[in-house]
Amino acid sequence: MHEVTAILDVGKTNVKLCLLDASGKTVSSLSRPNDVTQSGPYPHFAIEAIWSWLLEGLAAVADEFDIRAINISTHGACAVLVDGDGALALPVLDYEYDQVESCDEHYDAVRPAFERSFSPALPAGLNLGRQLFWLSRQFPADFAQAVQVFMYPQYWAWRLSGVAATEATSLGCHTDLWYPGEDAYSPLVEQLDIRRRLPPLVPATAALGRVTGEVAESTGLPQDCLVYAGVHDSNASFARHLAAGLSEPFTAVSTGTWVIAMAAGSPLAVLDEHRDTLANVSVHGKPLACARFMGGREFEEICRLTNARLNDDCEENDIAAIVSARDFCLPAFASAGGPFARRPGELPRDIANGKALATLYLALMIDYELDLLQAQGDIVFGSAAGKNPLLCRLLAQLRPGQRVLQSGDDASTVRGAWCLTRPGYPNVTGMDEFELAPPTGLVGFDAYRDEWRVQSLAV
């Protein structure tokens, strides 16, 4: 049988189980929607449904593949509170639940200053510390029953291995719980009384142990299958680019529900808490200047509002027509974060190709965020951008002094999580698979970009 590594990738929209061979190629994959349960005390993720699906998926492929290791990547802003019996002390809250903001007056008085946390005040539950503060005030008895507080990737690693751990990429993901520049917890963990409930810190490359006997029996996995610590998904994508041997400065752009630009080599001094720029923590534990917006969600919303389909054709001439007509799509179309999160989006009238408009909008937003970060050097897009290669070409025209590269991966997040299981990471062979994006040739594009920024910043 083929020896493979399994990656559980829990994104905000979809959950995937991918098998990668020794070269990092995906040889099998399964997916399901990441459903949010609306009943109960608040919207929450369907944890047991994901767990059952994962076990069934592993069992379905265990006869064909020899699964030697498992790693996990997940979205951020998520923690799991576990009681003394190993059950959920509280449902796992969906970070888009805006009632979390009801605690803002009290929470803002205790959250750490941006100058040390590099974690801006974000809407809804995007600051994990705010979630935990709200839960502790709304459900004090249940919160007190939690004996362990897991970051989301490490929860799944614990379910698979029985070994409890904490890892810095999720801990340092705009949580307010971590000081990225100091490699230390913020005082908020003591104020929430969770310091003693956070498992020991381990590096992202750590193998926690073997799968439990129960998991091996129910799935058919070999009993010596290793479970790795897990990683925040955007940082997994960045880890993949580090394995390619890229040297600083460079910027990795991860596209999905969230578009996140991670600028290696940019100083933290460039960060502006009012524009949703922040510091993430790399798999090496180093702070990383980042900017983000809910680009995938906004792309879908613009297409919906313009009656466009996601699989519509979109060519350079479609965008040229929009630029020539000075039709502007102004931010924002999602309220959960981003540099214009509080600004209502505006659409031009009578757009012939809504997908072209959405693609142009993403390019302008990414270009703006790269300027916020003072990004230098190569700009490297992950695999998801391959679904819309025109996006990379637009950025190549907007930023002629920088190379725009596109990964040839099936899924950069998944491949990054795979990289972390390889001996000798970041020295992993065969990771330099990038294509240079040729620039578009739009007439008047720079002037159009300048006017778009003026109008976007006017409110």
Secondary structure, DSSP 8 states (H G I E B T S, - for coil): -EEEEEEEEE-SSEEEEEEE-TTS-EEEEEEEE--EE-SSSS-EE-HHHHHHHHHHHHHHHTTTEEEEEEEEEE-SS-EEEE-TTSSBSS--B-TT-GGGGGGHHHHTTTS--HHHH-----STT-SHHHHHHHHHHHSHHHHHH-SEEEEHHHHHHHHHHS---B-HHHHTSS-SSEETTTTEE-THHHHTT-GGGS--B--TT-EEEE--HHHHHHH---TT-EEE--EEHHHHHHHHHHHTT--SSEEEEE-SSSEEEEEET--GGG--GGGTEEEEE-TTS-EEEEEEE-HHHHHHHHHHHTT--TTS---HHHHHHHHHHT---BS-S--SSSTTTTS--B--SS-S-HHHHHHHHHHHHHHHHHHHTT--SEEEE-GGGGG-HHHHHHHHHH-TTS-EEEE--S-HHHHHHHHTTSTTTT--TT---EEE------TTHHHHHHHHHHHHT--
